[in-house]
């Protein structure tokens, strides 16, 4: 499907990409404690997986495959939120709160997609 036929799909691709990029910038600013280094690895993986699985969902082979991929998107957004809340980011608390809110919004969006698709 050409991009202009379904712009919302691509808007969400862009939004999940921006989320992963913002998280990577956030992680670069964290204090380099042992816990933060380990937590940052998890945040980077989970945040990138949100968008990657959304792209996979858009190429799904069946409705069941689509729903499964969207469920994974929601799970990875939830995991991103978890790691964000856990990381020691006293100096970056404002940005962390914005990222936690974005992760929650992505969870809500994917949840709505799941409800409408099942």
N, C-alpha and C positions, 0 to 999 in steps of 0.2 A: 504494500500500500504506500503510495507516495506520501511524503511528509505533510503536504498541505491538506490531505484528505482527513487526517485525524491529528490535529495539532496538540490535543491534550496528552496523547500518548507520549509525544516527544517532549512536552513540557515537563512531565514527570521524570523522563529520562534525564533531562537537564537538571531538574531539582535534586535528584538522587546523586548525580555527578557533583553538583555544587556542595551537597552535604558532605560527601567524601573528601572533597578538596578542603573545605573549611575545617573538617576534623584533622586533616593532616597538618594544616597550618597551626591549629590549636596544639597538637601534640608536640610540634617543634618548640613551642614556648614553655612547655612543662619543665619543672625542676627535674634533673636527671637522677632521681632516687631509684633504687633497685625496684621498688614496687611500681613506680610510674613507668619505667622502661618496659616491664612485663605487661602492665595494663595497657600501655600505648600500643603494643603489638596487637593486642586483642581488639582495641578500638579501630585500628587501621584495617584489620581484616574484616571485622563486622560491617563497618561503614562502607567499604568498597563492595562488599557482597550484596548490599541492598540494591544498588544500581545494576550490578552484573546480573543478578537474578531477575530484575525487572526486564532487562534486555532479553534474557532467556525466555521469560514469560511471553513477551511479544512475538517470539518465534516458536511458540508452543505447537506441538503436533496435534494436540487435542484439548478439549475443554478441561478435562481432568488434569492434564499436564500444566495447563495455564494456572488453574487454581492452586496446584501444588507449588509452583514457582512463586506465586503471589504470597502464599503462606510462608514460604522461606523468606521473602522480602520482609514481611511483617516480623518474623522471628529475628532476623538480623538487625532490624531497626530497634527492636526491643533489647537485643543484646548490646547494641551500641549505647543505648540509654543507660543500661546497667553499668557498663564500664566507665562511661562518662561520670556517673554519680560516684563511682568508687575512687577514681583517680584524685590525687592530691593536687589541686589547682587553685590554691588560695588567691594567687595573684591574677588568675584568669577566670575568676568566678562568674563575672558577667557574661563572657563568651560561652563558658560552660553551660550556664542556664539557658542561653539562646539555643545551643546545640541540643540540649536535653529536650527543649520544647519542640525543636524541629524533628527530632527522633520520634517524639510522641505524635506529632502531626502526621508523619509518614506512617506510623503504626495505624492511626485512625483511617487514613486514606486507603491503605492496603486492606484493612478490615472491612471497609465499605465495599471495596472491589470484590472481596471474597463473598460477602453477603449477597451482592447482586449477581454473582456468577454461579452460586450453588443452587 
